[in-house]
Amino acid sequence: MERPRGWARNPLLEFDDLINQMGGLLESTVGSAAPAVAAWTPSADVTETDDAYHLELELPGVDRKDVDIEINGQELAVTGEIKERERKGIMRHSSRRTGRFEYRVLLPSEVNTEGVTASMSSGVLTVTVPKAATAKPRHIEITESSERQGG
């Protein structure tokens, strides 16, 4: 698959995904005895169109009031917390993520921070960040000249 120009995969994201998977494995093996020191990163897709960047973040079971979205320049940050639910009985196994989560992405071009929109449906948070007018590609029409220059 071809990557858009100017959009380089951040190798630290792959490392962060690996750390999250290892943390999840540790939690499922040891249980909640392992302290949750740092925030975990939810799964996300970031796509780019001519007009905007689109972020889809998986947050199953999270209420929209427990999510905070901030944009500062080209950096978009989604933070929040999944609270542990009170349960009856003895917990025999749990692999659900709880605690603070954080997703940050640095967008590759200038954006219109005033036009950012967000919605949540079926556990998926969708954030649309419009590109700034200067960052949008513009087609330049070539016209026919009747005179030859430099002639």
N, C-alpha and C positions, 0 to 999 in steps of 0.2 A: 504494500500500500504506500502510495506516495504522500509525503508530508508536505503541507503548504509551506511556501517560502517564508522564512523568518520564524518558523515554529519548530524549535528543536526540543526533543524529548529531554526532560530534566532527569539525569541519571539518579539524582537523589530521591526522586519519587519512587523508583523501582526499589531502592534500598529501604525507603520508608514502608513500602508495601510488605517487603520481606520481614522487617521488624514487627509490623502489625500481625502478620501471620504467625511469627514465632511467639509473640505475646499471647495470641489466641490459643496456640497449642499449649503453652505453659499454663494458661488459665484453665483449660479443659482438663489438663493432667493433674495439676496441683489443686485446682479449685480456687476459691476466692481468697485463699491464704496468701497469695502473691499480691503485694500492695500495688495499687494502680497509681504509679507516680506521674506518668505523663498522659496527655490526652491521646486518644487513638484517632486514626484517620479513616473516615468512611470511604467506601468505593465511589468513584465518580467518573464521568465522561465529560470532556470539554471539547466542543466542536466549534468550528469557525465558518461563518458564511461571509458574503461580501459586506453585509451590514452590521453583523454583531457576533459576539461570542456567546455560546450557550453551554451552561453547566447543568448536568443532571447528577444529583447526589442521592445515594441510597440511604434513607433514614427510616426504615420500617418501625412502626410503633411510636414514632416521635411526634409530639404535638407541635404545631407551628409556633406556638407561643414559647416553646423551649429552644428555639433556634434564633440566632442573631447573625445578621449579614451586614458586613461593612465593606466599603470600597474606599481605598486610599490611593489615588493616582491610578496605577495599572494593577495594583494588588487587590485581589478579592479574597476576603476571609469569611468563612462560615464556621461558627462555633456554637456550642450548646452542650446539653447534658441529657443523657438517658438515665433516669433515676431507677434504682433497684426497686422492684415492686415487692410489697409484702405478700408473703405466701403462707399458706397453711401446710402443715406436714413437713417432712424431711426432704431437703433438696438432694436428690440422688445424682443428678447430672445437670449441668448448665453450660451452654456454649454461646449464649447471647451476650453481646457486648453491652456494658453499662459504663457509666461515668462520663467524664468530659470528652468531647470530641472536637476536632479542629481540622478544617480543610483550608489550605491556602494555595492560591495560584497567582503567578505573575503573568499577566496577559501581555502578548508581544507587541502591542501597539497602543497608541493613545485611545482612550475610551470616553464616552459621554456619561459621566457619573450621575448626572441628573435623570437620565432615561432608564436606569436599571430597574427591572421588574423581577418579581419572584412569585412563584405559586407552588403549592404542595398538593399532590394528589396520589393516593395509593402508596404512600411511603416514599415517594420520589419528589425531591425538591428540585424545581427547575428555575434557574436564574438566567435572565437574558441581559447581557451587557452590550448596549449599542456602541459601535465604533464612533470615534470622533469624525467629523466631516473631513478633516485633513488626512485621516488614516484610511478612508475608503478608496478602493481602486477607481480610477477614472479613465474612461476610454477617450483617446484623443483622435479626432477625425482628421484625416489627411485630405486636403483639398487639392484640386488640379489648378496649377498656375499656368496662366497664358503666356507668361514671359519666362524665358530661361535666364537664370541668374548666373553671373560669373562668366559670361559668354563670349 
